Amino acid sequence: MTIVGKTFSRKDGVDKVTGKALYVNDISIPGMWVGGTLRSSEVRGVINKITFSSSFDWTQVVVVQATDLPGPNFVAMVRNDFPILAEKEISYWKQPILLIAAPDNNILQQALTSVVVDITPLHPVLTIEEALQKDTIIHGDTNIIEKYRIQTGDTKKGFEKADFIVEGCYRTGYQEHVYLEPQGMIARPCGENCVEVIGSLQCPYYVHNALCKGLNLTHEKVIVKQAVTGGAFGGKEDYPSVLALHASLLALKAQRPIKIIYDREEDILGTTKRHPSLIYHRTGVKKDGTIVASEVDLSLDGGAFTTLSIVVLQRSILHAMGPYRMDNFALEGRVVATNTPPNGAFRGFGVPQSAFAIERHMDRIAKTLQLSPVEIRRKNIMKDGDTFPFGQKVDSIHASLVLEEALKQSHFFKKEKEYAYYNKINDNGIKKGIGVALAFHGGGFTGSGEEKIAGKVKISYEPNEKIGIYVSSVEMGQGAATVLPMIAAETLELPFEKVIHHQPNTAYTPDSGPTVASRTTMFVGSVVKKTCQMLLRKLEEYLALWHNTSTSSIHYNNGVFSLPDNHKFYFDEIAHRYVQEHGKLEIQGEYTPPPNLLWDEETYRGAAYKDYSWIAYVVETNVNMDTYEIQPTLCTVVAEVGKAIHPVLARGQIEGGALQALGYSYLENLQIEDGRYVSGHLNAYLIPTSMDTPAFNTHIAEVESPTGPYGAKGLGELPMDGGAPALASAVWNATSLFTSQIPITGEMLFELENNLIQKGVEKNDY
């Protein structure tokens, strides 16, 4: 291959570093006003009255309330329970109540402060435990948004064979996306009952669908364009639908363009987060560490409305067993409703929570049996041909490959001894530790999701002799605008520079599905490859008809068609001639699922994912036992992701995701009190800076997959899955303090240490 596997400059790189790229807030439209949101100050309650102050001149602005909505009062997502605006009930703090548009921000702020909403507070449900107690019902009859069960084998008999039963409870907290560019959207009328939105978003057709339903418009009356997007991490999967509706409602009423840009505080306080989790593990093991039975009870906090919680739960439970063989396994999983702000999509999509629980539980089993964390993993690790508890047999399992390579590259056993000796002889307050964790991630949508999407791709020969790729997969910093052209250029055997990725626009871009679920390279890339092959066949058929020969006698190599009579034609030459005769040259292709990968939605069994990626972490850290500060020093990561289309971008995805996972594990502490987020700015909500970033020792293990283009598999979410338990394991190795929840704060370590001291363990003994 001449393109795939090589390093090329990012297609979007120059525009971004020179400032030429236009983000939403860079776009100016004549006559545009600014929009804002009035939000609830109560966590739960009933709206009695909305009063507009007579001291403000309301003719200066435009106001939209729930009673003004032209369609149903919901944002179309998995379920239609998320109100566009609160009408009677308040279900969470900062819930939008009404919208205001004004000529400038000064008038907007005056208007927002001139509205008083009288709300009678009601008793809220604020935690997973409260929701499950059902003393107060806020959703359905049980407060459960959705639940699933997975079972295989006979857990009762398995536990009877166990020498030990090990139990553990694991918690994970909120995580804020902290994308570089906050949420932003522009909407403008573009004709009678027609609206165009331009936004920072991941999923143009999600937004398009929400606008059609919420505004009661036909598909051709709604146009969605992606602006240059400054990061997303899942936070711009579901929430832009909300913002697009808000901006569009104001634009249609004002009959002028409206821009809504959140500042960082409103973005943190008003948008979705990673789901907190509460996960119980009960495991039966033999003396040698063999797992003979496992029961898991998994709960996620969905917040006030469903958003994407159901599909987050699905992926969480399907990864809850980790990359370990579980012949006797039972899981109950649920997502509950609370009166906290709704939680939604976030990189990893439920797997970081379940991966933290199973990896920490494997450490707990090792601790109970006095085995090493490595030994317990080696004993139970899945191998080729093993079957997941949900019934999918996998012939290509690379958990051992990444684990052994990570141990080797990190010199794990040597470092383990060195750090134990260091901790024994040094009394400087610094403890050193090393920890290991494994994870895996299914690529693409769960079950038959890819078949339902039936992603489409259009490849077009452009007037400027370029090959245009039209997909709804957006560039949001991850490299789609570079990787997809590489796949096309490789297939067409043309220079990389000839292929361009057009920013999505629903007016002419087909629906290739959302930019989520580690699916862009693996699935959309597959359709790009297939569609380029279709384009070549079309040109071969054209040549064959023109020269009265068969397509089988025409050979194509390095951009040149060769005929039996020794005639040779360059790609551009034939493409130009075809366009002159037919007006255009474009092909649309559609996703075709691989055979024999079946999924049963009713029983929740079968091929949950078309293929899996695998990752192993070895994290080294210092822990200051005087200040209880954690400082990761070196992170060795080995990821098996099939073929790396662009190795430098792949490495960037791995290291960026690893750093995000480490931040999740010990720094990012988004607290909530009485249903209200405490941190509204980045002075209080800490994320890793360059000073917190460890050195990286990154390795890509390439085992080509039959599913993705040129052997590629999903990568984007995988690095988020294993970093947190690896750091927790390293902290345990350094301090003997076993943590079962994240983030691991200094206060947590202080409390754990005091508990040990109260039990008679001297500080210098661990």
N, C-alpha and C positions, 0 to 999 in steps of 0.2 A: 504494500500500500504506500502511496506517495503523499497522502494527505493525513489520513487517520493515524493517530499515534505520534504525530509531529507537533511542533510548537509554532503557532502563528500569533501575530498580534491580534488583540481583541478588536472586533469590528466596531465596537462602541467606545474604544479606549481614547482615541484622540479627541473626539468631541467632548468627552467627559473631563479630561484633564485640561483642556483649553477653555472650558466654559461655554462651548458652543451648544451643548446639549440643553434642551429646554425642559425643565421640570414644571410641574403644574403652576407653582407660584411665579415662574418666569414668564408665563403666558399672559399677555395683556390683550383684551378685546375692547374696542370702543364701546362706551356706555355701560361697562360692566360694574355691578355693585358687589358688595361683600355680604355674605350671609353668616348668621350665627344661630346658636341653639340655646334655648332656655331649658335648664335641666332641673330635675327634682332635687330638693334638699333633704327629702325623707327617703328612708330605705324601703318602707312599705306603707301604703295608706290609700285613702280615698280622696279624690279631688272634689272639693266642694264648690269652689268658685275661682275664676281667673279674673283679676281686676286690672284694668289698664289705667294708669294714672292720667288724670285730666291735665296735669301740668306739662305733659309732653305732647308735642304736635305730631299725631299719628299719621298725618297726611304725608310726612317725609319718608315713610317706610312702608314696607309690605309685610304683612303678618300671615302665617299659615298655622292653623290649628287642626286637630284631628277631625273636626266637623267640616273642614274644607277639602278633605281628600276626595279626589275624583274616582278612586277605586277602593278596593278592600283595604282595611287597615292592617296590613301585614307585609313584612319583607320576605319575599319568597326564598326559602332556604330548604333544608331537608324537611322541616315541618313549618307550617304557616302560623306560628304562634308569637313571633317577634313583632310587636306593634311598630309601625312607622313613627307614630307619636302616641303618647299616653292619652287616653280619652277619659276614663273614669278611675282606673286603678293605677297606683304606682307600685311597681314590683321590685325596683332596685334603685339605689342611690345613683344620681346623675342620669336617670332615664330622661330622654328628650320629651318635652311637653309641647313646646311650640317653636316655630322658626321665624326669624326676622331677617329681612334684607334691607340694607341701607346704602346710601351713596358712598359712605366712607366708614371707617372703623369707629371714629369718634361718635358719630350719630348712632351707630349700631350699639355701642356700649351704653349710651344714654337710654336707648329704647329697652334694652335687656334689663336694665336696672329700674325701669318704670313699670314693670309687670310684677304683680303679687299673686302668688298661687296659694290658696288656702287648702291645706291638706290635713285630714284627720289621720294621725298615725295609727297603724295596726301592728300587732306583734309579728316580728319577722322570724323566718327560719334562716339561720346563718351558717350552719355547719352540716357536714355529711351526717354526723351522728344525730343531730336534731331532725334532719329530714327523715332518717330511717326510724326514729322514734314515733313519728306521725302524730305527735300531740297537736301540731298545727298543720293543716293540709293546705298547700298552695298550688299543687299540680295534680290533676286527676284525683284518684282515691288513695294514692300511696306515696306521693312525692317522687315517684320513680319515673323518669323520662323514658327509659328503655332498659331492658335487661336481657341477658343471654346466658346460656349454659353450654359448656363443653364437657364431654365425658368420654373416657375410653378405658377399657379394662375393668378391673374390680378393685376399687380402692380399699374396701373392707378387708378382703383377703390379703391385699398388699400390706396394710398396716399390721395384720396379724403376723406377718413374716418379719417385721422390722425389729431390729435390736434396740433402736432408739427412735423416738418421735421428737422432732425438733419443730418448735413453733416460733413465729416472729411476726411482728406488726410493723409496717413500713409506711412512712408518710412522705409526700412531696408537696411543695408549696406552689404558689403562683410564679409565673415568669412573664415579664414584660418583653415585648419584641425589640424595642429600642432600634428600629430601623433608622437609618440616617435621616430620611425625609419623612416627616409626619404625614398623617392622612390629609389628602387634598382632592378636591373635585371642582370642575367647572361645568355648568350646564347652561345651554342657551336654546331658545326656541329657534326652530329652523323651518318654519312653515306652519300651516294650520294643524293644531294638535300633533305637533312633531317636536322632538327634543333630541339634542345632541349633547353628549357628555364627554369630557376629556378628563382622565383621572390617573392617579397613581394607583395601579391595581394589578392583580395577578390573573384574574379570570374574567375577560371581557363578556363572555356569554352568560356567566352568573349574573353580572350587573344588568345585562340586556334583558334577561328573563325577569329579574326583579322589577325593572322599570316597566316592562310591558304589563305585568300583573298589577303593580301598585298604582300605575297611572291610567290603567284601563286603555292601553294603546295597542294597536297591532304591531307586529314585528317590524314592518317597513317604516313605521313612524318613530322608531328609536334607533339611534346610532351611538355606538360606544367606541371611543378611541382611547388607546393607551398612550399616556404621556410617558416620557422618560421617567422611570421609576427608581427611586433611591432606596432600594432594599424593601424586604417584605417579611420573609420568614414565616409565612402563613397569616400574618396580621392583615394582609391585603387580599386575602381570599374571600372572607365572608363580609367584613365590615364595609368595604367600598360600596356594597349594595345599599346599605343604610344611608351612607353619605350621598350617593348618587340620587337617591329618592329625595332627600332633603333639598339638595341643590336644585333638582328639577322642579320640585313643587314650587319653590320660590321663583324660579325662572319663568315658569308658565304663568304664574299669577302676575308677576311684574312685567312680563313680556320684554325681558332684557336678560343679558348674560349675568349669571351669578357665580361667584367664586366663594367656596368655603375651604379655608385652610385652618387646621387645628394647630395651636401652639403645643409645645411639648407637654404642658400641664394637662390641657384638655385631652390630648392624645393618651396620656397615661391613665387619667381618671375615667375616661369615657369609652375606651375601646376594649376589645376582648383580650384575654390572657390565656396562658397554659392552664389546663385543668389541674387543680389540686387533687391528690389521690390518697386513699387509705386502703392498704392492701395487706391481707393476712395470708401467711403461708403456714401450712402444717404438712410436714414431710416425714415419711417413714424411711429409715436408712438402715442398712446392714453395718456391721462393725468396720468393714473395709471401705465404707462410704457409698456403696451402691444404693441408689434411690429405688425403693420398691413401691412407694405410694406417695401421691402428692395431692393436696387439696388447697385451692386458692379461692379467696373471697376478695373481690376487687370492686372498689367504689370510686367513681369520679364525681367531682362537684361541677355540675353543668352551669350553675348560676341560674338566673331567673327564667331564661328561655332556652329553647333547644339548640339554636344555631346549628353547628356541625357536630354536636356532642355525640350523636348516635354513631356516626362513622368513626369518630375518635375512639369511642368505646370498642367498636368492632376490632380496630387494629390493635388496641391495647390488650384485649383478651387473647387475640391470636398470636401474640408475642410473649404472653405471660409466663410460659414455661421455659423461656430462654432457649439457647441452643443445646438443650440437654434432653436425653432420652427419658420419656415419661410414659411407661407402659400402662400404669394405673394412675389415672389423672382425672380430677373433677374440678371444675371452675364454675363459680357463680359470679357474674359480672353485671354491674348496673351503673347508670349515671343518674344522679338525683338532682332535683331542682332545689335551689335555695334563693333567698332574697339578696343575693350578691350580684354584682354586674356579670352579665353572661360571659362565659368562657368559650373559646373557639379554636380555630386552627392555629397550630404552632409547629414549627419544624420538628419532626419526629412523630407528631400526631398520635400521642398516647403511648408510644413505645418507650420514651425516656422514663416514664413513671413505672411501667411494669418491668423494664430492664433493671432499674434501680432496685426494685423489690427482690427480684429473683437473684440478682448478683450479690446483694447483701445477705440474702438468705443462704446462698451457697457458702459465703464466708462464715455465717453463723453455724452451719453444719460442720464445716471444717474446724471451727473453734470447739464445738461440742465433742467431736471425735478426736480432737488433737491431731488433725491432719493439716497439711499445708493447703492454702487456697488453690494452688496449682494442682495438687494431687486430686482434690475433690472434683475439680473440673475435668481433668483428664479421665477420671473414672466414669463420668456420666455423659461426656460430650457426644453429640450426635455424629454418626458416620454415614457414608454413602449408603443409600438404600433404606435408611431409617424412616419411620413414619411419625408425623406430628400427631398430637392427640385429636386434632380435628380431621384426621383421616387422609392427609396428603403424604404420599410417599415421595421422597426426594432423592434422586440418584446422584446429585452433585452437591454435596454438603462440604463446605470448606472451613468449618469451625476449627478443626485441628490445625489446618494449614496456617490460619492467621494467629492462633494461639502460640504455636511452636515458633513461628517466625518472630513474633513479638518478644517472646522469652529470649530468643537468641540475640536479636538486635539490641535489646536493652541490657543484656548480660544480667538477667534478673537474679539468678541464684547467687552470683558473685556479689551483686549490689546488696542483696538481702543480708548476707553475712557481714559485709562492710558496714552497713548501717546499724546492724545489731551491735557490733563492736564499738562503733562511734558513740552510740547512745549509752553504752555501758561505761566508757572511760571519760566522757565529757560531761561537765556540770555547768555549761554555759547557758543553759536554758533552752537550747535548740535541740529538737529531736528530728531525726531524719527517717523517712519511711518510703516504702515502695509497695505499690498495689497493682492488682491485675483485674481486668473485667473483660467479658465477652458480650457480643450482641449480634443480632442479625436484623435484617429489614426486608420485608417483601416489597418488590417494585411494582408500582402502578396501583390502580384501584383494587379494593378488596373484592374477592369473589368474581362475579361476572360484570363488575363495574366497567371494565374497558370495552366489553361487548356492548353494553348499554350506551356508552358514549359514542362508539363507532367513529373515532376521531378522523377528521378529514384534513387533507393537505392539498394546496394548489401550488403547482410549479409553473411558472410563466417565463417565456422568453421576452425580455424587455426591449424597448426601442433602442436603448443605449448598449445593446449587446451584452446585457447582464442576465443572469438567471435569478429570477425573483422567487423567494419562498414566502408563501402566504399561510400562516398558521396563527391560531389564537394563543399559542405558547409565547409568553412575554419574556423579554429580557429585563431582569430585575437585579442584575449584578452577578448572577450565577454563571453566565456565559452562553445562554441559549442562542444569542445572535451570532456567536462564533461557532459553536459546536454544530448546529444544524446546517449551516453552509459548508462546514467541513465534510459532513456526511454526503451532502449533495454533490460537492466537488469531487469527492472520491468516486461516487457512483457514476457521474457523468464524465469522469476522467478529464476534467477541465481545471484550470488554475483556480485556486481558492479565491483570488481577487474578483473572479467573474460572478460570484454568487453573493447575493445580499438577502438579508432577513428584514422584511418589512414590519414596521410596528403595527400591531393588530388594529383593525378597524372593521367593525361588524358590517359595514356597508358593502365590503367586498372580500373580507377574510372569512374562509370557512371555519366551522367550529371543530377544532381539533382537540377540544377538551380544555380543562383548566390547567394552569401551571402549578401543579401540586403533586404530592404523592410520589416523588422521585420518578416521574413518568415521562418527562420531556425528551430526554435522550433515548431512553429505552423504547418507548412506544411511539411518540411523535416522530422520533428519529427513524424508527422502522418504516413508518408511512412515508416519510421524506425519501428514504432509499427506494422503496417500492414505486413511488410516483415518478422518480427520476428514471427508473428502469422502464416504466410505461412510456415516458417521453422519448427515450431512445428507440423503443420499439415502434412508436408512431413515425419517427423519422426514417427508420429502416423500411417500414411499409411504404412510405412515400417514395423513397429511393427505388424500391423494388418495382413499384408501379411505373415510375418514370423511366426506368431502364429495362423494363420487361424482364425481370429476373426474380428469383425467390429471396425471401428475407434470410434464409439459411445460408445463402451464398455471400451475404454482406457481412463484413467483419469490421468491428469498431475497436479502435485502440488509440489511446492518448488524444482524443478529440478528432480523430480522422476516420471516416467511413471508407472502406476499401471494397471495390466491386470486382467481380471475376475478370472483367475486361481491362483490369489495371487502372481504371479510373479511380481517383481519390478525391474526396470532398471533405473540407473542414466543417466542423460542427456549425460554425456561424454561417457558412456559405449555404448549407442546406436549410438551416433555421430561417434565414432571411428569405429564401425562395418560398418556403412554406408559408410564411407570414404574408408575402406578396400575393399568393394565390388564395389563401384562406382567411386573411384578415388578422388572425392571431394564432399564437401557438401556446396553448396552456393545457395542462392535464390536472385533473383532480383525482386523488387516490383516497382510499378509505382503509381503516384498520381491519386486518383479518386476524382473528385469534388463532393461536396454535391449536392443533387437534388434540383431543383426548385429555384436555384439562377442564374437568367439569366441576361445577360448584352447585350445591343444593342449598338454596336460601332458607328453606323450611327447616331442615335438620341442622343447618350451619356446619356442613361437612363437605370435604372435597378439596379441590385445588384452590386454596385461598389466594395464592399469588402465582404469577407465571414463572417467577424465579426470585431468588433471594441473594442479597449481598451480605457479607460477613465482615466483622471487624473485631480486633483485639486491641486493648489499651494496656499499657504499662505506664503508670504515673508515679513520678518521684516528687517528694515534697519535703519542705521544712516546716516544722511547727514550733513556734515560740511559746514555750510553756509559762512564760512570765506575762506575755500580752495576749496569748491564745490566738495569735495571728497564724494563718496558713499561707504558705507561699509555694505553689507548685514550681518545681525547678526544671524538670525534663518530662516530656510526654512522648512516649514511643507509641506510634499508631501503625498498625498493619491492616489495610483494608483490601478485601477481595471484591472487586467491582466489575468483573469482566474486563473487557478491553477499555482502557482509558483513551477516549477519543482525542482529548487534549490533555496531556499529562500535567502541564503546569496549572491549568484551571482545575483539574481534578485534585491536585495537591492543595490548591487554595481552598477548595470546598472542604477537604478533610481537616485542614488546620483551622479554618474559620469555624467549622462546626465543633471541633474539639474544644476550642477556646470558649465558645458559647456554652458547651456542656459543662466545662469547668466552672464558669461563672454561675451557672444554675446550681452547682453543687455546694458552693460556699460563700459567694458574694451577694448574689441577687436575692434580697430578702424583702419582697413586697408584702408588707403586713396589712392586715385588714382588721379594723376595730369597729364593732357595732355595725358591720356591713359597709363601712367606708374605708377606702384605701387611705393609708397614712401618708404614703410617699407620692408627691405630685411633681417631683423634679429630680434631676439626676445628681443633686447633692445628697439626697436621701436614699435614692435607689441606685446602688453601686453596680457597675458593670466592669469587667476586666479592662484595664488600660494597658499601655505598652509596658508599664512597670510591673504588671501582674502576669504578663504573658511568659510562660515557660519556653525554654528551647524545645524545638520539635525534631523528632527523629521519625520521619514519615516514609512509609513504604507501601507501594501499590502492588498487590499480588494479582496478576492478570490470568484469569482462567476464563476463556471466552465462552459466552452463553449463546445457546441457539436461539434465544428469544429476541435479543436486542440487535441493533444494526452493528455489523462488524464485531459482534460478540460483546457489546456494551451492556451493562446493567445499570440499575438505579443507584445514585450516589448521594444526592443532595441531603437527605434526611439521616442517613446511616451514621455520620460522625456524631450526631447529637445523642445517640443512644447509650454509649458506654462510658463516657467520661466521668459522670457523676459517681457511679459506684466504684470506679477505679481510684478516684481521689479519696473517697471514703475509706477504701481498703488501705490506701497508703497512710492516711491519718491513723487508722487503727494499728498498722504496723509500726508507726513511729511512737505512738503514745499508749497503746493498749486500751484506748477509749473507743468502744464499739458504738458507732452512730447508726441509728435506724431511720433517720429522717434527714431531709435536706430542705433549706441550706444549712450547712454545718457552721453555725455562728460561734463566735468566741464565747458568748454566754452559754451556749450548749456545752462546749468543751469544759468550761469552768465548772458547770453543774455536774457533769460526768466525773470530772476529776475529784470534786469534793465528795461525791458518792463513794468513790473508791477509797479515799482517805478515811471516811467514816467507817468503812468496812475493815479498816486496819491495814490497808496497803500503803506502804511508804512511797512517797513521791519519787525517790531515786530508784525504786524497784521496777519501774515500767518504762 
